[in-house]
Amino acid sequence: MDKLKIQGFLEKLGNPVWMPQPGPQLEAYRSPADILLFGGAAGGSKTDMEIGLSLTAHQRTLFMRREYPQLQGVIDRVAELVGGRQYYNATDRVWRLPTGQIVEMGSCANPGDEQRYQGRPHDLICFDELVHFEESQFRFLIGWLRTTDPNQRCRIVCASNPPTSAQAGWVTQFFAPWLDPAYPNPAKPGELRWFTTIDGKDVECPGPDRIEVDGQMVTPLSRTFIPAKVTDNVYLRDTNYVATLQALPEPLRSMMLNGDWHAGQTDDALQVIPSDMVRLAMNEWEPSGNEISSVGVDPSRGGTDQTVIAIRRGWVYDELQEFDFTSGGQVAAKVLEILDGAAVPVHVDVIGIGASVYDHLEAYIGRYAIPVNVARKSDQYDFTGHLGFFNQRSELWWQFRELLSEQSTVKVSLPQDQQLLAELCSPHYDLTPSGIRVEAKDQIRRRLGRSTDRADAVLLAAMRTSVVIDINDYRRKGKGKFRSRK
């Protein structure tokens, strides 16, 4: 790419060539990371860095905001740099510059809108305010990062202030070495870490060298996070904007002035499970050496959803196990492998493929296989004895809320899992003549961008089912080894 041609174009228009400011912005501009998260606090010149990259270092840029009106400031800034809007097609939402560069202004307000960009390659994709996007949108869009020019670098640049709700926890998980205080091997700002996907999960790799995954050689991609504050921005640090941020009430002050990633996450008034309850259950989690007490199985037949198995030992949960299975028999076989002969209840969501999973399990473990149809009516009440439930799905969610509450007689311990945190904190509820109603799974999927598979498995494992079984009859039918729980 002829950078001198680009600089000459800008200078010819009477504008100075865009240059990064010394400090975090320059570090971000020069970062070799394949995927960069930049910013954190307000006024750190995050968006301007993305614009500068698109004009000075890349040929085809996709500039994303969750909603198109939010791009107006970006469009104005590009016009300022290139000397007007004569190169902008407002119908197509594309800048076509005389240098041959293309800067596309994109948005995906609703889950599924990201499909409009399928098959359109870009060598730079910018996500402005990353926490506003669903994880599924982000992962789909970065799949089209590519170029046929061997001299053109490709990269993902994300700019964002801290999230305001637990549903954006996927960003913390994606950049866990920098943002998650519980991450076992924390990284310094600007430090590169390499990741690839194995069995549907992000896995940190030792370095950039190719590794073998399922018989194929895979090249890990690098990530990093570079924080920036208003005091790093020479154009704003000596203005009243600093005083404006200092005057904000908490937690906005910590978020916008200091870039505190965990300060401003607030709950919806009708959120079923408050995020503080979940975080408390995740604090000081350690694996339990006790025997299994209960198992929850949320099956899926491939696609974007995964089969998730939750194991509870007393009230301590194991780390969740996630699988990409295509049949009920495969799910059942994995559950039997996990049980290893333990006689404990296995709660299976029997809607869809779950019916096949239950049939297979029932043939081997009899009454210990517990079918759960969350759509059926509930005859239970909340702990006050006054509020009923619209269906069993609502019952399971609300009873788990009660297990996590201060009034609970048990102490639930959950693995420190940001995706689980987001899922448990996603559902809302309302009160109907039939009792408490938790919103349908499809509604949550539209808002969260994925199904609550992990949370559903945890809720199923929380069920306290009394199982009566004739051990002699079990052995007589030759249903495999059987080991009573101690």
N, C-alpha and C positions, 0 to 999 in steps of 0.2 A: 504494500500500500504506500502511495507517495504522500508522506506526511508534509513535505515541503509544499506540495500542491494545495493541501488543505490549509496550511498556515498562510500561504499566499492569497488564497481565496478570502480568508477572514480579514487579512490586512488590506486587501484591495477594497473591501467594503468600508474601510475606515474604522474598524474595530480592532482592539488589541487581541492578539492570540490568547485564547483561554489558557491560563496556567494554574496549576494546583498551588494552594497556599502551603507554605512550609509547615510541617507538623503532621498531625494525623491525616489530613487530606492528601498530602503528598505521599505519605506512607501507603495510604489506601490505593492511590493512583498507580503506584509502582508495585503493589503487592503481586507476587506470582501466583496467588491462590486461584484455583479454578472456581471456587465459590466463596465470596467475600460478604460478610455482614459488617456494615459500617455505620457508626453513629451511636445511638442510644439516647442521648440527650437532645433537647431542642436547640436549633440554631447552630448546629455543628457543621453546616454547609454540606449536608449529606446529598441532597438532590442535585446541587450544583456540581458535585464531583461526578455524579452519574452523567449529567449533561455534558460536562467537559470530556469525559471518556468517549461518549458517542460521537462528538465532533472532531476529536483529535486522534483517536486511536482505533476506530472501528468502522467497518463498511456498512453492515446491516445491523441495526439496533431495534430491539423491541422494548419499549418503555411502558411498564405496566403500573397502573393503579387499580384499586378494586372497583372504583366507579369513575366513569369518564369525566364528569365535571371536576373531579379532583386534579385533573391534568392541566387545568387552565394556567396555573402558575408556571408549569413546565413549558407549555407552548409559548407563553410570554417571554420566558428567559431565552429559549432558543431563538425567537424572533429578534431579541435584543442582540444576540451574538452574531447572527447571520445577516442583520440589516433589514429585517422586515419579514412579512408573511408571504411574500410572493412565491416562495418555494413550498408553501404548505397547502395541501389539498384537504380542506376541511371535511369533504365528503368521505374520502378514503382514510382520513386521519393520518396522513403520511407526509413527512418532509422528504422532498427529492432535491438534493443539493447539486450544484453544477459539478462538484467533484465526483459525482456518482454515488455518494453516500445516501443511504435511506435510513430514516429514523421514524419508526412506526409508533404511534400513540395507541396503546391498547388498554382494555379493561375487561373484567369478568365479574360483574356485580353478583351474578347468581351461579351456584354450582352447575357445571356443565357448559358455561359460556366459554371456558378455556378451549373447548373443542373447535372453536372458530379459527384457532391459530395452528391447527394440525397441518403438518406438511410444509410449513413456512419457515425455512431455516434462518437463523440469526447468529451472528458471531458475538453479540453482546445482548444479554437479556437483563434488564434492570427491574427490580421489584421495589417500588417506592412505598414505604410503610408495609413491610413484609407481614407484620402481625395481623393485618386486615385480611390476608388471603387464607383460604383453606389449604391444608397440606396437600390434598389431592390436586388442587389447581397448580400449586407450585411444582410438584413433582411431574405433572403432565407437561407443563410448559418447558421445563428445563430439558426435556427429552428432545427438543428441536434446536438445541444449541449445536451448530455445526457450520462448516464452511468448506468450499472446495479449493480455497486459496491456501497453499502450504505456508505462505508467509504471514497469514493473518491469525493472530491469537484469538481464542474463544474463551469467554468467561461469563460467570453469573455474578452480578453485583446487587446486593440487597441493602437498602437503607431503611432504618426503622427506629421509631421511639419504642420504649417498653410497652408491653401489652397491658390492657386494662381488664382482661378477664382470663380465667384459667383455660378457656377454649383455645387460646393461642399458645398453649404449652408446648405444642409441637415444635415451635421455633426454638424454645429452650432446649428441647431434646435434640434437635438437629444440630445445634451449636453447643452441645452439652459441655465439652471441655472448657469452654469460656464462660458459660452462663449458668450451669447447674452446679451449685455448691456441693452437691453430693457426688459429683463425678469423681471416680477413684483416681484419675490421673489428670488433674487440671492443667490447662494450657495458659501461657502468657499471651497478652494482646499481640496480635501480629504473627504469632507462632503458627507454623503450618502443621496440620494434622491430616492424615489420609484415611479415606473411608471408601468402602464398597458395600454392595448389598449382597447378603448371603441369606438364603431362605426367607426373603422378604424383609430382612432387618438390616439397618445400617451397622456395619462392623468396622471398628477402627483397625487399621493395618499398621505394621511397623514402619512403613515408609512408602515411597512412590513406586517401588519395584512391582512388577506384575506378579499376580498370584493365581493359582489354579482354583477355580470354583466350578464344581460339577463338570469336570473334564475340560473346561475352557480356561484360557489365560485371560485374566481380567486386569485392567490398569486402574488402580485406585485414584480417586480425585481428591485434591487437596481442598481444605476449608480453613478459614480463619475468621477472627473477629477483631476489628480495630475500633475502639471507642473514640468518640469525639464529643466535645461540649461546646457551648457557646463561647467560652473563653478561648477556644482554639481558633475561632473565626475572627480574623482581623477586621472584618467589616461590621461586626456586631458587638464585639466585646467592650467597646468604649461607648456604646449607645445606651439608651434607657431600656433596651430589651433585657439586659441582665437584671435590672431592678424589677422589671415586670415578672420575670421568672422567680425571683426571690420572694415576691409578694404573693405567689400562688399558695393556696392552702395545701396542706398535706392530704393525700400522698402525691398530688400533682407536682408539688415543689421538688420532691426527691426524684420523681420520674423525669421531669422536663429539664431541671437544672443539673442534676447529678447523673442522670441516666441509670437510676436504680431499677434494675430489671424486674424486681419482685415487689416493689412498693405499691403499685397502683392497681393490683388485680382485685376488682370488686365483683360481687355477686349480683345476679338478677334477683329482684324481690320475690319472684315465684320459682326460684331454683330449688329443685328437690333436695339436693345434698349440698350444703354450704362447703365451699372450698377449704375453709379452715379446718373443718372436721376431717377431710381427706388428708390434708397435710399433716395434721396431728397424728393420724394413723400411720403415716409414712415415716414420721420422725423416728430415728433410732431403730429402724427395722433391721433385723438380722435373721438369717435363715434358721429355722427350727429343726432340731434333731428328733422331734417327736414323730410318732407314727401318724399316718394319714387319718383324718377324721371325716372328711367329706370331699367330694369332687364335683366340680361344675363343668359342663361341656356345652359350649355354644358352637354347633357344627355349621359348616359352610361347604358348598360344593364349588370351590375355586372362585374365579372372578376377582373382584376387588376386595371381597371379604375373606377373612381367614377363619379357620377352625381354631378356637382358643380353649385351652383346658386349664382350669384353675384348681389348685390343690390347697386344701386348708388342713393345717395341723394344729389342733386346738383352735385358737383364733389367730394364729400366725399363718399368713399365706406364703406359699412359695412364689418365686418369680413365675410369671405366667408363661405358658408354653403355647406357641403359635405355629400352625401347620397349614400347608396348602394341599389339602386332600381333594380327591374327586369322587369318592364314594363313601357310603355309610360304613361299609366293611373296613375300610382303611382307618376311619376314625375310631371304630370300636377296637380294632387291633392295637392301636396306640394306647387307648385307655387301659386295656388289659395288661399291656406291657408296663405301664406306670404303676398299676395296682400291685403287680407281682404277687397276686394271691391274697392281698389284704381284703378283709370283709368289711367294706364301708359303703355307704350309699353313694351312688353316682347319679347326679341330677342332670338330665338331658333335656334341652329344649327340643320338643318333638315336632315343631312346625317345620315343614319343608323336609330337607334331607335328614333332620333329626329323628324322624320316624324310623328310618332305616337304621340309624345308629342305635336307637333303643332296641329294635328287634334283634339285632346282632348281640347286643350286650345282655339282653334278657335271656337269650339262649345259653349264655355262659355263667352269668352270675345271678340269675333268677330275680327275686324280689329286691335285690340290692340295686338293680337298675330302676331308677325313678323317673317316669315320664312327666314332664312339666309342660303344660299347654298354657302359656301366659295369656291367651285370649279368653280363657274361661272365666266365669263369674267367681268372685271372691266372697267368702262368708266370714272373713276376718275383720278385726277392727284395730285402729291405732292404739297406742298404749293408754290413751285416756278412756278407751271403751266407747267413745261417742262417734268417731268418724269411721265409716266403712270405706271400701275401695271399689272403684269402677270395674276392675278386673284383676287377675292375678299379677299381671305385669306391674300395675300400680302398687299392689300389695308388696311385691318383692322390693321395689325401689324404696318405698316408704319405710319398710321394716329395716332395710339396710341403713337408712338415715337414722333410725332409732338405735341401731346397734352402735353407730358412731357417736351418738350424742352423749352428753355428760351424764344423763340419767341411766345409761346402759350399765348393766351388771358385768359386762365382759369388756375386755380391752382388745379391740381388733388391731392387728398389725399388718399393714400392706407394703408390698415392695415399692421402692422409690422409682416409679414409672410415670413419666410425664404424660404419656399417651393415655394411661389409665386415669390419671388425675383429670385430664380434659374430658374424658368420656363420662366419668362419674359426676362431673359438675355441669354437664350439658343439659339434661332434661329439665323441663319446666312442668308445673302442675297447675290444675285449677280444681275448684270445688263444684261438683255437680250434684243433682238430687240423688245419684247413685253412690256418691262418696268421692274420695280423692281420685282424680284421674291424671295419670302421668301421660305426657304427650306421646303420640305414636312414634315408633322407630323411624318411619320414613320422614317425619317432620325433623327429627334430630339429624338424620342423614343429610337433609338439604342444608341445614345450618352448619353442621360440623364438617361436612364433606366426606364422611365415611360412616360406617355402621359402628354401634357401640359394642362390638364383639367382646372386647376385653372386660368391660364393665359387666356385661350380661353374664359372662362366665363366673365372675366374682360373686355376683348376686345369687347365682344358682348354687355355688359352693357354700353360701351362707345359710342355706336352708337346713333346718334341724329336723331331719326325718327319722322317725322311729321305724326300724326295720325288724320284722319278725320273720324268721326263716327256720326251717327244719334242716339242721346241718346234715343229718343222716340221709334225708331225701336228696340234698344237694350232692352228697358224695355218691349216692346210689345212681344218680343220673349221669355220673361221670363227667361233670362239668369242670374238670380241671382241679388244680390244687386249691386248697382253701386254708387260710390262716386267720384264726380269730384275732381280733384286735386286743392288744393287752390293755 
